[in-house]
Amino acid sequence: MTFEPKILAFTCNWCAYAAADLAGTARMQYPTNIRVVRVMCSGMVHPNLVMEAFQHGADGVLVMGCHPGECHYQDGNVKARARMIVVDQMIESLGLAPERFRLFWCSSAEADRFVSAVSEMTDRVRRLGPSPYHQGVGLSGETKEDLECASR
C-alpha cells in the first residue's frame, strides 16, 4: 500500500482559493489528498495554526496567498511572509523536515500554478513518508511540550 499524505492548504479567499476554484471548474487534475481551507487573507494564518495542523495529523502544510504587492488587504501577504518565517524556525527547532511546509503565491487566474504547487507538495511529502508528529506518536515528552506551547 502506497503512503498517501494528508496535506492542508490554507488559501487566501481572493487569490489562491479562487485559483483552486478555477482549477476545479476547468476540470484540472490534482491530488485528492489536499484539503483546502479558505481564509480571508494569508496574513491571517497564525504560526500556531500551522503547528496545530501538524500536531493533528497533517503530513504537510501549504499557506497560499496573493503575489506580493497584489494583496486585497494591501499588506496581508507581507504579514504572512513574516509569520511563516516563524513557522520555519519552529519546524527547524522541532526537527520536522522543512520540506513539509511551504508558503506559495498565486493569483486567482493561475489555476495551473495552484495545481503545480499542490502536486509538487504531494510528491515531496509522499517521498518523506508520514509525519512523525501525528498525535504525538514517537515524540519525546519535551517535544510534545514544545508542540503544545507552539499551539498556544
MDTraj code that builds the backbone (N, CA, C; nanometers):
import mdtraj as md
import numpy as np

residues = "MET THR PHE GLU PRO LYS ILE LEU ALA PHE THR CYS ASN TRP CYS ALA TYR ALA ALA ALA ASP LEU ALA GLY THR ALA ARG MET GLN TYR PRO THR ASN ILE ARG VAL VAL ARG VAL MET CYS SER GLY MET VAL HIS PRO ASN LEU VAL MET GLU ALA PHE GLN HIS GLY ALA ASP GLY VAL LEU VAL MET GLY CYS HIS PRO GLY GLU CYS HIS TYR GLN ASP GLY ASN VAL LYS ALA ARG ALA ARG MET ILE VAL VAL ASP GLN MET ILE GLU SER LEU GLY LEU ALA PRO GLU ARG PHE ARG LEU PHE TRP CYS SER SER ALA GLU ALA ASP ARG PHE VAL SER ALA VAL SER GLU MET THR ASP ARG VAL ARG ARG LEU GLY PRO SER PRO TYR HIS GLN GLY VAL GLY LEU SER GLY GLU THR LYS GLU ASP LEU GLU CYS ALA SER ARG".split()
xyz = np.array([
    [0.0842, -0.1184, 0.0000],
    [0.0000, 0.0000, 0.0000],
    [0.0886, 0.1246, 0.0000],
    [0.0609, 0.2172, -0.0879],
    [0.1378, 0.3397, -0.1008],
    [0.0902, 0.4425, 0.0015],
    [0.1860, 0.5094, 0.0634],
    [0.1535, 0.6156, 0.1577],
    [0.0934, 0.7338, 0.0820],
    [-0.0213, 0.7801, 0.1263],
    [-0.0845, 0.8990, 0.0699],
    [-0.0885, 1.0062, 0.1780],
    [-0.0109, 1.1122, 0.1598],
    [-0.0014, 1.2149, 0.2630],
    [-0.1291, 1.2974, 0.2779],
    [-0.1478, 1.3463, 0.3985],
    [-0.2566, 1.4401, 0.4266],
    [-0.1943, 1.5790, 0.4228],
    [-0.2408, 1.6610, 0.3313],
    [-0.1847, 1.7949, 0.3162],
    [-0.2954, 1.8972, 0.3325],
    [-0.2696, 1.9947, 0.4172],
    [-0.3642, 2.1017, 0.4431],
    [-0.3145, 2.2268, 0.3726],
    [-0.4023, 2.2911, 0.2971],
    [-0.3663, 2.4140, 0.2258],
    [-0.4548, 2.5277, 0.2748],
    [-0.3940, 2.6238, 0.3440],
    [-0.4645, 2.7451, 0.3846],
    [-0.4559, 2.8404, 0.2662],
    [-0.5706, 2.8754, 0.2080],
    [-0.5713, 2.9539, 0.0849],
    [-0.6431, 3.0868, 0.1033],
    [-0.5819, 3.1913, 0.0522],
    [-0.6399, 3.3252, 0.0524],
    [-0.7694, 3.3248, -0.0291],
    [-0.8739, 3.3805, 0.0255],
    [-1.0031, 3.3878, -0.0418],
    [-0.9943, 3.4540, -0.1790],
    [-0.9132, 3.5570, -0.1906],
    [-0.9120, 3.6411, -0.3100],
    [-0.8228, 3.5886, -0.4219],
    [-0.7249, 3.5076, -0.3891],
    [-0.6321, 3.4613, -0.4933],
    [-0.6221, 3.3096, -0.4979],
    [-0.5572, 3.2502, -0.4007],
    [-0.5299, 3.1061, -0.4062],
    [-0.6578, 3.0227, -0.4030],
    [-0.7550, 3.0609, -0.3208],
    [-0.8807, 2.9856, -0.3182],
    [-0.9526, 2.9980, -0.4520],
    [-0.9499, 3.1185, -0.5082],
    [-1.0113, 3.1394, -0.6397],
    [-0.9387, 3.0577, -0.7466],
    [-0.8072, 3.0447, -0.7346],
    [-0.7300, 2.9616, -0.8283],
    [-0.7691, 2.8145, -0.8135],
    [-0.7894, 2.7696, -0.6897],
    [-0.8336, 2.6316, -0.6660],
    [-0.9724, 2.6100, -0.7262],
    [-1.0588, 2.7077, -0.7091],
    [-1.1933, 2.7003, -0.7653],
    [-1.1875, 2.6954, -0.9180],
    [-1.1026, 2.7782, -0.9766],
    [-1.0856, 2.7790, -1.1219],
    [-1.0317, 2.6449, -1.1715],
    [-0.9390, 2.5876, -1.0972],
    [-0.8843, 2.4563, -1.1346],
    [-0.9955, 2.3517, -1.1368],
    [-1.0828, 2.3575, -1.0383],
    [-1.1949, 2.2642, -1.0348],
    [-1.2930, 2.2879, -1.1484],
    [-1.3246, 2.4141, -1.1737],
    [-1.4162, 2.4493, -1.2816],
    [-1.3611, 2.4067, -1.4173],
    [-1.2291, 2.4206, -1.4332],
    [-1.1630, 2.3835, -1.5588],
    [-1.1354, 2.2330, -1.5673],
    [-1.1765, 2.1604, -1.4638],
    [-1.1576, 2.0150, -1.4563],
    [-1.0104, 1.9742, -1.4651],
    [-0.9260, 2.0565, -1.4057],
    [-0.7837, 2.0226, -1.3984],
    [-0.7661, 1.9144, -1.2930],
    [-0.6732, 1.8254, -1.3154],
    [-0.6484, 1.7152, -1.2230],
    [-0.5386, 1.7533, -1.1242],
    [-0.5655, 1.7319, -0.9967],
    [-0.4626, 1.7474, -0.8940],
    [-0.4916, 1.6483, -0.7826],
    [-0.3920, 1.6214, -0.6971],
    [-0.4075, 1.5183, -0.5937],
    [-0.5288, 1.5430, -0.5039],
    [-0.5957, 1.4353, -0.4715],
    [-0.7161, 1.4444, -0.3885],
    [-0.6854, 1.4479, -0.2394],
    [-0.5587, 1.4350, -0.2036],
    [-0.5252, 1.4373, -0.0609],
    [-0.4978, 1.5779, -0.0095],
    [-0.5241, 1.6785, -0.0896],
    [-0.5133, 1.8178, -0.0464],
    [-0.6471, 1.8576, 0.0144],
    [-0.6437, 1.9140, 0.1322],
    [-0.7637, 1.9684, 0.1945],
    [-0.7470, 2.1193, 0.1970],
    [-0.8358, 2.1880, 0.1275],
    [-0.8275, 2.3330, 0.1138],
    [-0.9099, 2.3991, 0.2233],
    [-0.8456, 2.4918, 0.2933],
    [-0.9128, 2.5710, 0.3960],
    [-0.9074, 2.7162, 0.3508],
    [-1.0236, 2.7744, 0.3267],
    [-1.0290, 2.9135, 0.2808],
    [-1.0166, 3.0075, 0.4004],
    [-0.9248, 3.1018, 0.3895],
    [-0.9100, 3.2086, 0.4882],
    [-0.9241, 3.3403, 0.4122],
    [-0.9654, 3.4438, 0.4779],
    [-0.9848, 3.5701, 0.4069],
    [-0.8537, 3.6258, 0.3523],
    [-0.7443, 3.6006, 0.4236],
    [-0.6143, 3.6517, 0.3809],
    [-0.5059, 3.5605, 0.4374],
    [-0.4024, 3.5374, 0.3595],
    [-0.2927, 3.4528, 0.4085],
    [-0.2271, 3.5138, 0.5319],
    [-0.2374, 3.6453, 0.5464],
    [-0.1823, 3.7127, 0.6636],
    [-0.2550, 3.6779, 0.7923],
    [-0.3725, 3.6162, 0.7810],
    [-0.4491, 3.5764, 0.8991],
    [-0.4059, 3.4409, 0.9538],
    [-0.3230, 3.3694, 0.8799],
    [-0.2809, 3.2357, 0.9234],
    [-0.1702, 3.2508, 1.0272],
    [-0.2043, 3.2223, 1.1505],
    [-0.1091, 3.2347, 1.2611],
    [-0.0166, 3.1127, 1.2624],
    [0.1097, 3.1304, 1.2994],
    [0.2008, 3.0158, 1.3082],
    [0.1462, 2.9009, 1.3929],
    [0.0736, 2.9327, 1.4982],
    [0.0178, 2.8270, 1.5835],
    [-0.0809, 2.7391, 1.5077],
    [-0.1534, 2.7980, 1.4142],
    [-0.2488, 2.7219, 1.3348],
    [-0.1766, 2.6194, 1.2477],
    [-0.0645, 2.6596, 1.1911],
    [0.0162, 2.5673, 1.1101],
    [0.0690, 2.4543, 1.1979],
    [0.1193, 2.4884, 1.3147],
    [0.1740, 2.3864, 1.4038],
    [0.0647, 2.2917, 1.4531],
    [-0.0556, 2.3447, 1.4775],
    [-0.1669, 2.2582, 1.5179],
    [-0.2039, 2.1611, 1.4070],
    [-0.1939, 2.2063, 1.2832],
    [-0.2229, 2.1165, 1.1706],
    [-0.1287, 1.9965, 1.1738],
    [-0.0008, 2.0220, 1.1971],
    [0.0953, 1.9116, 1.2070],
    [0.0638, 1.8233, 1.3271],
    [0.0327, 1.8863, 1.4380],
    [0.0053, 1.8113, 1.5605],
    [-0.1166, 1.7205, 1.5456],
    [-0.2115, 1.7617, 1.4647],
    [-0.3359, 1.6856, 1.4499],
    [-0.3408, 1.6003, 1.3235],
    [-0.2248, 1.5727, 1.2654],
    [-0.2220, 1.4720, 1.1606],
    [-0.1829, 1.5131, 1.0212],
    [-0.1603, 1.6413, 0.9959],
    [-0.1178, 1.6809, 0.8615],
    [0.0256, 1.6338, 0.8377],
    [0.0501, 1.5806, 0.7201],
    [0.1860, 1.5419, 0.6813],
    [0.2580, 1.6587, 0.6154],
    [0.1818, 1.7536, 0.5637],
    [0.2372, 1.8722, 0.5002],
    [0.1370, 1.9857, 0.5078],
    [0.1882, 2.1085, 0.5063],
    [0.1017, 2.2269, 0.5127],
    [0.1491, 2.3290, 0.4099],
    [0.0536, 2.3815, 0.3352],
    [0.0771, 2.4908, 0.2416],
    [0.0017, 2.6131, 0.2913],
    [0.0638, 2.7289, 0.2822],
    [-0.0061, 2.8553, 0.3022],
    [0.0055, 2.9264, 0.1685],
    [-0.1085, 2.9570, 0.1090],
    [-0.1104, 3.0122, -0.0264],
    [-0.1828, 3.1459, -0.0270],
    [-0.1158, 3.2468, -0.0826],
    [-0.1745, 3.3799, -0.0856],
    [-0.1466, 3.4533, -0.2146],
    [-0.1884, 3.5781, -0.2175],
    [-0.1691, 3.6645, -0.3337],
    [-0.0209, 3.6953, -0.3531],
    [0.0144, 3.7251, -0.4762],
    [0.1517, 3.7679, -0.5039],
    [0.1815, 3.8955, -0.4251],
    [0.3066, 3.9128, -0.3790],
    [0.3431, 4.0369, -0.3095],
    [0.3070, 4.1589, -0.3951],
    [0.2461, 4.2558, -0.3290],
    [0.2029, 4.3770, -0.3975],
    [0.0617, 4.3677, -0.4533],
    [-0.0006, 4.2514, -0.4451],
    [-0.1344, 4.2329, -0.5015],
    [-0.2378, 4.1925, -0.3966],
    [-0.2064, 4.2120, -0.2701],
    [-0.2962, 4.1710, -0.1623],
    [-0.4218, 4.2583, -0.1590],
    [-0.5357, 4.1937, -0.1464],
    [-0.6639, 4.2628, -0.1355],
    [-0.6660, 4.3531, -0.0113],
    [-0.5908, 4.3141, 0.0902],
    [-0.5832, 4.3911, 0.2144],
    [-0.4531, 4.4693, 0.2241],
    [-0.3915, 4.4991, 0.1160],
    [-0.2703, 4.5786, 0.0995],
    [-0.1426, 4.5064, 0.1386],
    [-0.1305, 4.4658, 0.2646],
    [-0.0031, 4.4067, 0.3077],
    [-0.0196, 4.2736, 0.3809],
    [-0.1300, 4.2068, 0.3580],
    [-0.1537, 4.0792, 0.4252],
    [-0.0506, 3.9740, 0.3903],
    [-0.0089, 3.9708, 0.2638],
    [0.0892, 3.8698, 0.2243],
    [0.2277, 3.9009, 0.2799],
    [0.2564, 4.0279, 0.3025],
    [0.3824, 4.0655, 0.3683],
    [0.3796, 4.0149, 0.5126],
    [0.2642, 4.0314, 0.5767],
    [0.2461, 3.9808, 0.7131],
    [0.2580, 3.8282, 0.7144],
    [0.1993, 3.7634, 0.6136],
    [0.2075, 3.6169, 0.6045],
    [0.3523, 3.5728, 0.5931],
    [0.4292, 3.6405, 0.5087],
    [0.5703, 3.6035, 0.4914],
    [0.6444, 3.6128, 0.6248],
    [0.6213, 3.7202, 0.7001],
    [0.6877, 3.7365, 0.8302],
    [0.6447, 3.6263, 0.9271],
    [0.5167, 3.5937, 0.9281],
    [0.4678, 3.4884, 1.0176],
    [0.5233, 3.3520, 0.9796],
    [0.5375, 3.3276, 0.8518],
    [0.5834, 3.1960, 0.8079],
    [0.7334, 3.1772, 0.8304],
    [0.8069, 3.2853, 0.8444],
    [0.9471, 3.2745, 0.8865],
    [0.9515, 3.2140, 1.0266],
    [0.8578, 3.2547, 1.1107],
    [0.8467, 3.1981, 1.2459],
    [0.8141, 3.0488, 1.2370],
    [0.7251, 3.0112, 1.1456],
    [0.6912, 2.8696, 1.1271],
    [0.8156, 2.7915, 1.0875],
    [0.8924, 2.8450, 0.9932],
    [1.0166, 2.7783, 0.9516],
    [1.1081, 2.7533, 1.0712],
    [1.1204, 2.8530, 1.1584],
    [1.2059, 2.8394, 1.2769],
    [1.1499, 2.7349, 1.3731],
    [1.0188, 2.7339, 1.3908],
    [0.9567, 2.6365, 1.4811],
    [0.9756, 2.4947, 1.4277],
    [0.9568, 2.4775, 1.2987],
    [0.9737, 2.3460, 1.2363],
    [1.1170, 2.2979, 1.2536],
    [1.2109, 2.3884, 1.2310],
    [1.3524, 2.3528, 1.2462],
    [1.3839, 2.3137, 1.3898],
    [1.3321, 2.3909, 1.4859],
    [1.3629, 2.3616, 1.6264],
    [1.3003, 2.2299, 1.6726],
    [1.1919, 2.1881, 1.6088],
    [1.1264, 2.0625, 1.6454],
    [1.1821, 1.9426, 1.5693],
    [1.2683, 1.9681, 1.4729],
    [1.3286, 1.8595, 1.3970],
    [1.2398, 1.8038, 1.2865],
    [1.1365, 1.8771, 1.2509],
    [1.0483, 1.8362, 1.1421],
    [1.1123, 1.8770, 1.0095],
    [1.1036, 1.7934, 0.9082],
    [1.1635, 1.8241, 0.7777],
    [1.1030, 1.9531, 0.7218],
    [1.1862, 2.0511, 0.6867],
    [1.1337, 2.1790, 0.6369],
    [1.0538, 2.1656, 0.5074],
    [1.0737, 2.0569, 0.4346],
    [1.0007, 2.0348, 0.3096],
    [0.8520, 2.0077, 0.3318],
    [0.8134, 1.9874, 0.4564],
    [0.6722, 1.9607, 0.4871],
    [0.5885, 2.0887, 0.4911],
    [0.6531, 2.2025, 0.4798],
    [0.5826, 2.3306, 0.4862],
    [0.6261, 2.4188, 0.3701],
    [0.5293, 2.4926, 0.3142],
    [0.5642, 2.5841, 0.2059],
    [0.4677, 2.7014, 0.2020],
    [0.5245, 2.8190, 0.1784],
    [0.4479, 2.9404, 0.1528],
    [0.4523, 2.9619, 0.0022],
    [0.3374, 2.9857, -0.0596],
    [0.3301, 2.9922, -0.2057],
    [0.2361, 3.1042, -0.2483],
    [0.2739, 3.1755, -0.3534],
    [0.1921, 3.2842, -0.4061],
    [0.1290, 3.2436, -0.5396],
    [0.0032, 3.2782, -0.5589],
    [-0.0592, 3.2641, -0.6915],
    [-0.1787, 3.3584, -0.7005],
    [-0.2103, 3.3998, -0.8216],
    [-0.3253, 3.4877, -0.8422],
    [-0.4495, 3.4036, -0.8701],
    [-0.5626, 3.4694, -0.8723],
    [-0.6890, 3.3988, -0.8953],
    [-0.6970, 3.3367, -1.0343],
    [-0.6187, 3.3863, -1.1275],
    [-0.6199, 3.3348, -1.2652],
    [-0.5170, 3.2247, -1.2885],
    [-0.4408, 3.1894, -1.1862],
    [-0.3310, 3.0940, -1.2030],
    [-0.3664, 2.9545, -1.1503],
    [-0.4710, 2.8983, -1.2060],
    [-0.5111, 2.7628, -1.1670],
    [-0.3991, 2.6635, -1.1934],
    [-0.3260, 2.6839, -1.3016],
    [-0.2153, 2.5935, -1.3346],
    [-0.1053, 2.5987, -1.2298],
    [-0.0779, 2.7179, -1.1756],
    [0.0221, 2.7303, -1.0682],
    [-0.0268, 2.6615, -0.9412],
    [-0.1560, 2.6753, -0.9116],
    [-0.2133, 2.6081, -0.7953],
    [-0.1964, 2.4572, -0.8090],
    [-0.2360, 2.4038, -0.9233],
    [-0.2267, 2.2597, -0.9480],
    [-0.0819, 2.2134, -0.9385],
    [0.0089, 2.2899, -0.9960],
    [0.1510, 2.2553, -0.9919],
    [0.2030, 2.2544, -0.8483],
    [0.1649, 2.3557, -0.7699],
    [0.2124, 2.3661, -0.6314],
    [0.1620, 2.2508, -0.5454],
    [0.0333, 2.2179, -0.5565],
    [-0.0198, 2.1105, -0.4719],
    [0.0314, 1.9742, -0.5179],
    [0.0519, 1.9579, -0.6468],
    [0.1065, 1.8314, -0.6978],
    [0.2505, 1.8124, -0.6519],
    [0.3289, 1.9193, -0.6620],
    [0.4688, 1.9138, -0.6179],
    [0.4778, 1.8862, -0.4682],
    [0.3932, 1.9530, -0.3905],
    [0.3937, 1.9341, -0.2450],
    [0.3554, 1.7903, -0.2097],
    [0.2564, 1.7372, -0.2773],
    [0.2140, 1.5994, -0.2518],
    [0.3271, 1.5021, -0.2814],
    [0.3936, 1.5193, -0.3945],
    [0.5053, 1.4310, -0.4306],
    [0.6185, 1.4409, -0.3291],
    [0.6495, 1.5637, -0.2886],
    [0.7584, 1.5864, -0.1935],
    [0.7286, 1.5186, -0.0598],
    [0.6081, 1.5379, -0.0092],
    [0.5717, 1.4816, 0.1211],
    [0.5566, 1.3298, 0.1120],
    [0.5093, 1.2806, 0.0006],
    [0.4989, 1.1354, -0.0184],
    [0.6372, 1.0708, -0.0054],
    [0.7390, 1.1350, -0.0635],
    [0.8762, 1.0824, -0.0537],
    [0.9277, 1.0853, 0.0902],
    [0.8841, 1.1843, 0.1684],
    [0.9281, 1.1949, 0.3082],
    [0.8631, 1.0891, 0.3972],
    [0.7447, 1.0448, 0.3594],
    [0.6717, 0.9490, 0.4414],
    [0.5852, 1.0194, 0.5445],
    [0.5178, 0.9428, 0.6289],
    [0.4281, 1.0011, 0.7290],
    [0.5021, 1.0932, 0.8258],
    [0.4327, 1.1954, 0.8679],
    [0.4895, 1.2870, 0.9662],
    [0.5086, 1.2153, 1.0992],
    [0.6198, 1.2406, 1.1661],
    [0.6412, 1.1791, 1.2977],
    [0.5566, 1.2442, 1.4070],
    [0.4818, 1.3478, 1.3724],
    [0.4086, 1.4237, 1.4729],
    [0.2603, 1.3921, 1.4788],
    [0.2150, 1.2860, 1.4110],
    [0.0733, 1.2505, 1.4190],
    [0.0360, 1.2187, 1.5624],
    [-0.0463, 1.3021, 1.6183],
    [-0.0957, 1.2836, 1.7548],
    [0.0168, 1.2563, 1.8543],
    [0.1338, 1.3093, 1.8263],
    [0.2451, 1.2961, 1.9191],
    [0.3126, 1.1616, 1.9182],
    [0.2846, 1.0768, 1.8189],
    [0.3454, 0.9436, 1.8134],
    [0.4964, 0.9564, 1.8015],
    [0.5674, 0.8890, 1.8894],
    [0.7125, 0.8854, 1.8804],
    [0.7835, 1.0107, 1.9274],
    [0.7125, 1.1015, 1.9912],
    [0.7760, 1.2242, 2.0364],
    [0.8216, 1.2100, 2.1807],
    [0.9316, 1.2750, 2.2102],
    [0.9761, 1.2795, 2.3491],
    [0.8809, 1.3717, 2.4249],
    [0.8800, 1.3616, 2.5550],
    [0.7960, 1.4484, 2.6365],
    [0.8265, 1.5951, 2.6135],
    [0.9552, 1.6273, 2.5968],
    [0.9962, 1.7658, 2.5744],
    [0.9409, 1.8180, 2.4413],
    [0.9464, 1.7367, 2.3372],
    [0.8964, 1.7789, 2.2068],
    [0.7452, 1.7953, 2.2094],
    [0.6746, 1.7071, 2.2810],
    [0.5296, 1.7219, 2.2949],
    [0.4972, 1.8547, 2.3619],
    [0.5730, 1.8885, 2.4653],
    [0.5521, 2.0156, 2.5343],
    [0.5800, 2.1321, 2.4405],
    [0.6857, 2.1217, 2.3589],
    [0.7182, 2.2273, 2.2630],
    [0.6035, 2.2475, 2.1644],
    [0.5469, 2.1371, 2.1152],
    [0.4350, 2.1467, 2.0214],
    [0.3135, 2.2099, 2.0883],
    [0.2868, 2.1714, 2.2121],
    [0.1734, 2.2293, 2.2830],
    [0.1943, 2.3780, 2.3061],
    [0.3163, 2.4179, 2.3387],
    [0.3467, 2.5601, 2.3562],
    [0.3319, 2.6347, 2.2242],
    [0.3764, 2.5725, 2.1154],
    [0.3665, 2.6353, 1.9837],
    [0.2211, 2.6535, 1.9426],
    [0.1339, 2.5694, 1.9958],
    [-0.0074, 2.5757, 1.9591],
    [-0.0844, 2.6792, 2.0389],
    [-0.0216, 2.7384, 2.1351],
    [-0.0928, 2.8383, 2.2175],
    [-0.0777, 2.9759, 2.1605],
])
top = md.Topology()
chain = top.add_chain()
for i, resn in enumerate(residues, 1):
    res = top.add_residue(resn, chain, resSeq=i)
    for name in ("N", "CA", "C"):
        top.add_atom(name, md.element.get_by_symbol(name[0]), res)
traj = md.Trajectory(xyz[None], top)
